[in-house]
Amino acid sequence: MLKLGVIGTGWISKQFVEAIQENGSWELTSVFSRSIEKAEKFGEELGLNIIGYRDLEQFFSSDDFDVVYIASPNSLHFEQSRQAILAGKHVIVEKPACSNPQEMKIIQQLLYKNNNVYYFEAARHFHEPNFLKVKDTVKQMNTIQGATLTYMKYSSKYDDFLAGKEPNVFSLDFSGGALQDLGVYLGYDAVSWFGLPEKVQYVATKLRNGIDGKGLALLSYPGYTVTLNIGKIANSYLKSEVYGLKETIVMDNAADLEEIRLIDGTSEQLLTQKAAANPMAAEVSDFTEILKNPTSLSSKQKMEDWLAVCVQVNHVLYELRVSAEIIFRADEQMREK
Ligand SMILES: NC(=O)c1ccc[n+]([C@@H]2O[C@H](COP(=O)([O-])OP(=O)(O)OC[C@H]3O[C@@H](n4cnc5c(N)ncnc54)[C@H](OP(=O)(O)O)[C@@H]3O)[C@@H](O)[C@H]2O)c1
């Protein structure tokens, strides 16, 4: 059995634990929270006997788990991942894994030195069969003439922001904003389907504290552009599209890929496979296969391939953010080092 420790007791941690329970190869043993009561309640609600921690050093020096799932606010991912790697724990860190390329570089250097540790960014849709189907279909297109990808969902936390509060997801201090939170999915789409863009620009709709509530990103590729339409303060019902010559891939949503069609003039083909009920099932299945075979060359190669995409997405998001003059506290902290 793979033994898991979790950081963060929000709904996403619960969904992740439900996915590992369905998978059947895992056991949740430990939970880190700012409050022991919360950690224990998290275990109770899932019907599990866990050990609660509120001291991060003690949590990481525990022998009770081998893999940590990090679902804390974005700005904490880097330091928590750093400590996990140094403690020899495998890391599954929620997206976005790092706030900027400087943090990413330090993680890469640590992984190089601790090459028995696995590190995954939990970019859930990247592991789904429907995502891979779009990737294969794009690869088969003789001509690519661009794409428009949309992921815009009103966040319930925006109600709090409008009421004068500053939830983590709308905070520069916690590396929040639409680009980091939802744009990361579209970043994965663009980098995986089209490669690294030559040039990027982000036109952000900024909120009172300078964070991006929504925005339009333009990614320039040789001969075409990819447009990303991102937002957390409004809802969009637009479909997403990839343009070939006469054929178009049409997706119901560029991050929650449930229905994908290839339309060529008058003919239409449904490409979708039925997605798993738990949207984290596919990534859990991929991580499990690797972590159960940690010494195999193919496991190491897969992690390297995924890490390469993670690093490129981090780079693209950072360049987009810089183009819109959005500066996180995490950027300033790196400059001070
Ligand atoms: N893959 C997906 O589909 C998906 C969906 C949603 C979110 N996410 C990612 O999951 C992560 C967590 O998102 P979230 O919306 O759950 O974030 P959140 O509510 O702001 O924080 C998550 C957890 O971190 C702890 N926390 C909150 N504020 C903190 C602070 N100021 N200092 C230290 N710890 C704090 C809390 O746990 P304790 O109170 O127990 O300490 C909280 O439950 C983010 O990186 C987000 O991008 C992924």
The ligand as a Tripos MOL2 file, in Angstrom:
@<TRIPOS>MOLECULE
LIG
   48    52     1     0     0
SMALL
NO_CHARGES

@<TRIPOS>ATOM
      1 N1         -7.2850   20.1690   -9.1160 N.am      1 LIG1
      2 C1         -8.3990   20.8210   -8.9050 C.2       1 LIG1
      3 O1         -9.4320   20.5630   -9.5000 O.2       1 LIG1
      4 C2         -8.4100   21.9080   -7.8660 C.ar      1 LIG1
      5 C3         -9.6170   22.4420   -7.4350 C.ar      1 LIG1
      6 C4         -9.5850   23.3900   -6.4250 C.ar      1 LIG1
      7 C5         -8.3790   23.8130   -5.9040 C.ar      1 LIG1
      8 N2         -7.2200   23.2980   -6.3960 N.ar      1 LIG1
      9 C6         -5.9230   23.7300   -5.8570 C.3       1 LIG1
     10 O2         -5.8400   23.2780   -4.5080 O.3       1 LIG1
     11 C7         -5.1630   24.2320   -3.7180 C.3       1 LIG1
     12 C8         -6.0390   24.6170   -2.5440 C.3       1 LIG1
     13 O3         -7.1500   25.3070   -3.0150 O.3       1 LIG1
     14 P1         -8.3100   25.7670   -2.0280 P.3       1 LIG1
     15 O4         -9.2850   26.5190   -2.7940 O.co2     1 LIG1
     16 O5         -8.7480   24.6050   -1.1880 O.co2     1 LIG1
     17 O6         -7.4550   26.7900   -1.1450 O.3       1 LIG1
     18 P2         -7.7530   27.4280    0.2880 P.3       1 LIG1
     19 O7         -9.1440   27.1240    0.6790 O.co2     1 LIG1
     20 O8         -7.3170   28.8300    0.2630 O.co2     1 LIG1
     21 O9         -6.7380   26.6420    1.2310 O.3       1 LIG1
     22 C9         -6.6350   25.2330    1.2260 C.3       1 LIG1
     23 C10        -6.2650   24.7490    2.6250 C.3       1 LIG1
     24 O10        -5.0410   25.3460    3.0260 O.3       1 LIG1
     25 C11        -5.1230   25.7580    4.3900 C.3       1 LIG1
     26 N3         -4.9860   27.2370    4.4320 N.ar      1 LIG1
     27 C12        -5.8950   28.1750    4.0980 C.ar      1 LIG1
     28 N4         -5.4330   29.4090    4.2980 N.ar      1 LIG1
     29 C13        -4.1950   29.2590    4.7920 C.ar      1 LIG1
     30 C14        -3.2010   30.1650    5.2130 C.ar      1 LIG1
     31 N5         -3.4100   31.4910    5.2210 N.pl3     1 LIG1
     32 N6         -2.0310   29.6600    5.6660 N.ar      1 LIG1
     33 C15        -1.8180   28.3350    5.7160 C.ar      1 LIG1
     34 N7         -2.7240   27.4110    5.3240 N.ar      1 LIG1
     35 C16        -3.8970   27.8760    4.8740 C.ar      1 LIG1
     36 C17        -6.4920   25.3380    4.8940 C.3       1 LIG1
     37 O11        -6.3410   24.0950    5.5550 O.3       1 LIG1
     38 P3         -6.2260   24.0660    7.1510 P.3       1 LIG1
     39 O12        -7.2460   25.0530    7.6690 O.co2     1 LIG1
     40 O13        -6.5460   22.6730    7.4790 O.co2     1 LIG1
     41 O14        -4.8170   24.4560    7.5210 O.co2     1 LIG1
     42 C18        -7.3100   25.1560    3.6470 C.3       1 LIG1
     43 O15        -8.2900   24.1590    3.7580 O.3       1 LIG1
     44 C19        -4.8160   25.3950   -4.6310 C.3       1 LIG1
     45 O16        -3.4990   25.2690   -5.0600 O.3       1 LIG1
     46 C20        -5.7680   25.2440   -5.8030 C.3       1 LIG1
     47 O17        -5.2200   25.7350   -7.0120 O.3       1 LIG1
     48 C21        -7.2270   22.3510   -7.3350 C.ar      1 LIG1
@<TRIPOS>BOND
     1     1     2 1
     2     2     3 2
     3     2     4 1
     4     4     5 ar
     5     4    48 ar
     6     5     6 ar
     7     6     7 ar
     8     7     8 ar
     9     8     9 1
    10     8    48 ar
    11     9    10 1
    12     9    46 1
    13    10    11 1
    14    11    12 1
    15    11    44 1
    16    12    13 1
    17    13    14 1
    18    14    15 2
    19    14    16 1
    20    14    17 1
    21    17    18 1
    22    18    19 2
    23    18    20 1
    24    18    21 1
    25    21    22 1
    26    22    23 1
    27    23    24 1
    28    23    42 1
    29    24    25 1
    30    25    26 1
    31    25    36 1
    32    26    27 ar
    33    26    35 ar
    34    27    28 ar
    35    28    29 ar
    36    29    30 ar
    37    29    35 ar
    38    30    31 1
    39    30    32 ar
    40    32    33 ar
    41    33    34 ar
    42    34    35 ar
    43    36    37 1
    44    36    42 1
    45    37    38 1
    46    38    39 2
    47    38    40 1
    48    38    41 1
    49    42    43 1
    50    44    45 1
    51    44    46 1
    52    46    47 1
@<TRIPOS>SUBSTRUCTURE
     1 LIG1         1 GROUP 0 **** ****
